[in-house]
Amino acid sequence: MAAEEEAAPLSGVGWAAGPESAPAGWSVITTSVEGSAANLGKGFGHKGGYLCVSTAAPGSAGPVVTDVQVLSDRNPQPAGYSRAPEFPEPRSGVSRKKRLYVRLQPRGAAETAVFDIKLSGKSRAVPQYMKIGEIGSFAIWCKKGALPQCSPPPVPKPRTVSLGLKQLSLADSEQQAPGKPVAQSGSRHASFTLHNSADDGSSIYNLSAMDGVPFTLHPKFERSPKSDSSAILTDLTVKSLADIEKEQELKDAVCQQGKEEVCQQHLRDDDLELGNKRNG
């Protein structure tokens, strides 16, 4: 048999009247370790009898066999044990000199289990197996071992949201400026787009944000309200074309006058320098 850590524990031990009497999922032990027929003989309610076993399915959380005992009919049934099932059901009133008892435990509560059962002649020893009794001309041996626990399926760790993020609310941004566009929680990426300011005078940007993370535009980047814009327009003066030409002529005259004064100043400086040279 395979190594204990790789083998599956037994989930049941019972009697079968013949090799074909065991139900589906059960295996009949038909030969001993010496190779002889493992018919346990009469005295079990049938003309003959065989031991049969069932194996726990891989990953199964069902009960497993943790011990097996062979007792005479004069011994009481041990606590925590049950009579081994018989296939088919035996006739009532039939005497049995030896009885087979099985202890079943939930896999999660068991530390050891029975992994295999073998039959041999009474004088034959089976290495690494423990003798549990004799029936007819055979000795019954079982192999016990530590029960490998099934690892529970991995459970995904729930995503946690920080307290600060939970306290964020779009309602705060909406209350600050009813006409101001707020962060759109449906957008997967933060972005802002320049749009026509004539459609919305409260802000020059149309903003959106990541899911659940609101934000607003800093006041220094916002445009002045429409009411302030009207006040600014009242201070502006609209000039006619004649006024503009008149101002331009005045600017030209001032510029020309300034040029003449500069030229006269240069002439005076030259005359003064020439007079100084002659006197010297």
MARNU-613610 format. One record per residue (C-alpha): x, y, z. Coordinates in nm, 3 decimals, always signed. Layout:
N
east / north / up
X / Y / Z;
...
***
This chain:
280
east / north / up
+0.000 / +0.000 / +0.000;
+0.112 / +0.359 / -0.057;
+0.273 / +0.565 / +0.214;
+0.047 / +0.686 / +0.492;
+0.070 / +1.048 / +0.397;
-0.034 / +0.960 / +0.043;
-0.298 / +0.694 / +0.127;
-0.662 / +0.757 / +0.201;
-0.805 / +0.643 / +0.536;
-1.082 / +0.387 / +0.557;
-1.436 / +0.518 / +0.596;
-1.598 / +0.183 / +0.678;
-1.535 / -0.184 / +0.764;
-1.801 / -0.452 / +0.720;
-1.897 / -0.810 / +0.638;
-1.989 / -0.941 / +0.293;
-2.154 / -1.276 / +0.232;
-1.959 / -1.315 / -0.090;
-1.722 / -1.128 / -0.324;
-2.021 / -0.984 / -0.515;
-2.230 / -0.897 / -0.211;
-2.060 / -0.572 / -0.117;
-2.236 / -0.252 / -0.231;
-2.081 / -0.001 / -0.469;
-1.784 / +0.180 / -0.319;
-1.680 / -0.116 / -0.102;
-1.385 / -0.349 / -0.169;
-1.393 / -0.714 / -0.059;
-1.075 / -0.865 / +0.089;
-1.076 / -1.196 / -0.099;
-0.718 / -1.318 / -0.034;
-0.484 / -1.333 / +0.261;
-0.121 / -1.220 / +0.262;
-0.024 / -1.581 / +0.181;
-0.248 / -1.575 / -0.126;
-0.514 / -1.814 / +0.001;
-0.889 / -1.743 / -0.016;
-0.986 / -1.515 / +0.273;
-1.327 / -1.677 / +0.339;
-1.378 / -1.649 / +0.713;
-1.610 / -1.953 / +0.718;
-1.943 / -2.015 / +0.880;
-2.083 / -1.867 / +1.195;
-2.170 / -1.513 / +1.076;
-2.526 / -1.571 / +0.960;
-2.409 / -1.680 / +0.615;
-2.249 / -1.987 / +0.462;
-1.927 / -1.789 / +0.438;
-1.805 / -1.440 / +0.494;
-1.549 / -1.187 / +0.381;
-1.427 / -0.861 / +0.525;
-1.490 / -0.554 / +0.311;
-1.374 / -0.196 / +0.342;
-1.460 / +0.145 / +0.198;
-1.209 / +0.426 / +0.145;
-1.268 / +0.794 / +0.211;
-1.274 / +1.006 / -0.102;
-0.983 / +1.252 / -0.145;
-1.063 / +1.581 / +0.026;
-1.374 / +1.432 / +0.191;
-1.473 / +1.573 / +0.530;
-1.680 / +1.265 / +0.620;
-1.609 / +1.027 / +0.911;
-1.310 / +0.793 / +0.907;
-1.233 / +0.465 / +1.083;
-1.006 / +0.528 / +1.381;
-1.014 / +0.180 / +1.539;
-1.140 / -0.175 / +1.481;
-1.192 / -0.444 / +1.749;
-1.277 / -0.816 / +1.726;
-1.461 / -0.932 / +2.040;
-1.649 / -1.242 / +2.144;
-2.026 / -1.239 / +2.177;
-1.986 / -1.242 / +2.558;
-1.815 / -0.900 / +2.566;
-2.029 / -0.584 / +2.581;
-2.019 / -0.336 / +2.299;
-1.745 / -0.075 / +2.367;
-1.851 / +0.284 / +2.416;
-1.811 / +0.493 / +2.102;
-1.809 / +0.184 / +1.874;
-2.075 / +0.046 / +1.641;
-2.136 / -0.298 / +1.498;
-1.982 / -0.347 / +1.155;
-2.251 / -0.355 / +0.883;
-2.327 / -0.681 / +0.704;
-2.416 / -0.721 / +0.335;
-2.679 / -0.845 / +0.289;
-2.851 / -0.800 / +0.624;
-2.813 / -1.114 / +0.836;
-3.106 / -1.331 / +0.941;
-3.235 / -1.262 / +1.291;
-3.150 / -1.501 / +1.571;
-2.825 / -1.620 / +1.418;
-2.546 / -1.673 / +1.673;
-2.207 / -1.513 / +1.614;
-1.908 / -1.620 / +1.818;
-1.701 / -1.315 / +1.714;
-1.824 / -0.967 / +1.651;
-1.654 / -0.682 / +1.468;
-1.681 / -0.329 / +1.614;
-1.578 / -0.009 / +1.438;
-1.514 / +0.338 / +1.578;
-1.591 / +0.627 / +1.341;
-1.492 / +0.988 / +1.404;
-1.523 / +1.308 / +1.201;
-1.208 / +1.365 / +1.000;
-1.150 / +1.707 / +1.152;
-1.157 / +1.561 / +1.507;
-0.940 / +1.255 / +1.440;
-0.562 / +1.251 / +1.475;
-0.503 / +0.890 / +1.364;
-0.697 / +0.656 / +1.137;
-0.699 / +0.302 / +0.999;
-0.555 / +0.296 / +0.647;
-0.561 / -0.075 / +0.562;
-0.674 / -0.419 / +0.681;
-0.509 / -0.752 / +0.597;
-0.572 / -1.117 / +0.680;
-0.304 / -1.379 / +0.742;
-0.256 / -1.722 / +0.897;
-0.253 / -1.720 / +1.275;
+0.120 / -1.795 / +1.283;
+0.213 / -1.529 / +1.030;
+0.323 / -1.177 / +1.132;
+0.256 / -0.877 / +0.908;
+0.523 / -0.601 / +0.943;
+0.402 / -0.249 / +1.023;
+0.051 / -0.384 / +1.098;
-0.118 / -0.433 / +1.436;
-0.307 / -0.750 / +1.519;
-0.663 / -0.678 / +1.634;
-0.796 / -1.033 / +1.676;
-0.866 / -1.369 / +1.517;
-1.165 / -1.501 / +1.326;
-1.178 / -1.864 / +1.213;
-0.834 / -1.963 / +1.089;
-0.721 / -1.608 / +1.016;
-0.556 / -1.328 / +1.211;
-0.687 / -0.978 / +1.144;
-0.432 / -0.697 / +1.105;
-0.485 / -0.323 / +1.063;
-0.247 / -0.046 / +0.973;
-0.285 / +0.284 / +1.156;
-0.118 / +0.614 / +1.092;
-0.137 / +0.987 / +1.146;
-0.422 / +1.143 / +0.960;
-0.319 / +1.427 / +0.726;
-0.557 / +1.712 / +0.775;
-0.725 / +1.858 / +0.472;
-0.623 / +2.218 / +0.415;
-0.929 / +2.445 / +0.408;
-0.991 / +2.620 / +0.077;
-0.831 / +2.963 / +0.061;
-1.067 / +3.241 / +0.155;
-1.010 / +3.573 / -0.021;
-0.925 / +3.849 / +0.220;
-1.200 / +4.110 / +0.226;
-1.100 / +4.450 / +0.100;
-1.093 / +4.709 / +0.375;
-1.166 / +5.078 / +0.334;
-0.979 / +5.320 / +0.553;
-1.172 / +5.539 / +0.796;
-1.059 / +5.853 / +0.618;
-1.196 / +5.733 / +0.288;
-1.528 / +5.639 / +0.447;
-1.564 / +5.989 / +0.585;
-1.528 / +6.148 / +0.244;
-1.859 / +6.264 / +0.102;
-1.958 / +6.433 / -0.216;
-2.231 / +6.611 / -0.025;
-1.976 / +6.850 / +0.130;
-1.858 / +6.966 / -0.209;
-2.216 / +7.012 / -0.331;
-2.304 / +7.230 / -0.032;
-2.008 / +7.464 / -0.087;
-2.130 / +7.590 / -0.423;
-2.466 / +7.471 / -0.560;
-2.376 / +7.589 / -0.910;
-2.027 / +7.444 / -0.903;
-1.969 / +7.115 / -1.084;
-1.860 / +6.845 / -0.841;
-1.654 / +6.532 / -0.880;
-1.824 / +6.267 / -1.089;
-1.796 / +5.933 / -0.908;
-1.864 / +5.737 / -1.225;
-1.532 / +5.837 / -1.381;
-1.252 / +5.584 / -1.339;
-0.971 / +5.837 / -1.383;
-0.927 / +6.189 / -1.250;
-0.941 / +6.444 / -1.530;
-1.041 / +6.802 / -1.603;
-1.134 / +6.960 / -1.935;
-1.151 / +7.324 / -2.041;
-1.495 / +7.414 / -2.172;
-1.686 / +7.719 / -2.277;
-1.702 / +7.960 / -1.984;
-2.012 / +8.120 / -2.126;
-2.209 / +7.808 / -2.039;
-2.094 / +7.804 / -1.677;
-1.959 / +8.117 / -1.515;
-1.890 / +7.960 / -1.176;
-1.577 / +7.772 / -1.287;
-1.350 / +7.748 / -1.591;
-1.310 / +7.372 / -1.550;
-1.538 / +7.074 / -1.578;
-1.403 / +6.834 / -1.320;
-1.433 / +6.461 / -1.260;
-1.259 / +6.234 / -1.008;
-1.181 / +5.881 / -0.911;
-1.458 / +5.674 / -0.760;
-1.540 / +5.792 / -0.408;
-1.266 / +6.062 / -0.397;
-1.425 / +6.407 / -0.438;
-1.228 / +6.725 / -0.498;
-1.296 / +7.089 / -0.579;
-1.100 / +7.362 / -0.756;
-0.896 / +7.597 / -0.537;
-1.061 / +7.943 / -0.513;
-0.758 / +8.121 / -0.659;
-0.806 / +7.932 / -0.985;
-1.175 / +8.013 / -1.009;
-1.310 / +8.296 / -1.218;
-1.489 / +8.589 / -1.055;
-1.867 / +8.551 / -1.030;
-2.092 / +8.703 / -1.295;
-2.205 / +8.978 / -1.055;
-1.845 / +9.101 / -1.020;
-1.801 / +9.085 / -1.396;
-2.090 / +9.328 / -1.443;
-1.932 / +9.568 / -1.194;
-1.603 / +9.558 / -1.383;
-1.776 / +9.632 / -1.714;
-1.933 / +9.951 / -1.572;
-1.583 / +10.102 / -1.521;
-1.487 / +10.057 / -1.885;
-1.505 / +10.360 / -2.131;
-1.572 / +10.303 / -2.499;
-1.388 / +10.554 / -2.725;
-1.486 / +10.656 / -3.073;
-1.253 / +10.654 / -3.374;
-1.222 / +11.039 / -3.360;
-1.117 / +11.028 / -2.995;
-0.854 / +10.768 / -3.074;
-0.714 / +10.976 / -3.367;
-0.709 / +11.290 / -3.153;
-0.514 / +11.111 / -2.879;
-0.271 / +10.979 / -3.137;
-0.209 / +11.328 / -3.282;
-0.148 / +11.459 / -2.933;
+0.103 / +11.183 / -2.867;
+0.280 / +11.260 / -3.198;
+0.299 / +11.634 / -3.119;
+0.444 / +11.565 / -2.776;
+0.698 / +11.329 / -2.927;
+0.795 / +11.584 / -3.193;
+0.831 / +11.861 / -2.936;
+1.049 / +11.641 / -2.726;
+1.274 / +11.569 / -3.023;
+1.316 / +11.942 / -3.100;
+1.408 / +12.017 / -2.739;
+1.667 / +11.745 / -2.744;
+1.816 / +11.883 / -3.068;
+1.834 / +12.238 / -2.931;
+1.998 / +12.112 / -2.616;
+2.263 / +11.938 / -2.825;
+2.331 / +12.261 / -3.022;
+2.372 / +12.460 / -2.702;
+2.612 / +12.206 / -2.569;
+2.816 / +12.219 / -2.891;
+2.834 / +12.600 / -2.886;
+2.942 / +12.596 / -2.524;
+3.216 / +12.346 / -2.594;
+3.340 / +12.544 / -2.898;
+3.354 / +12.867 / -2.693;
+3.553 / +12.698 / -2.422;
+3.807 / +12.578 / -2.674;
+3.855 / +12.928 / -2.825;
+3.897 / +13.093 / -2.487;
+4.145 / +12.832 / -2.391;
***
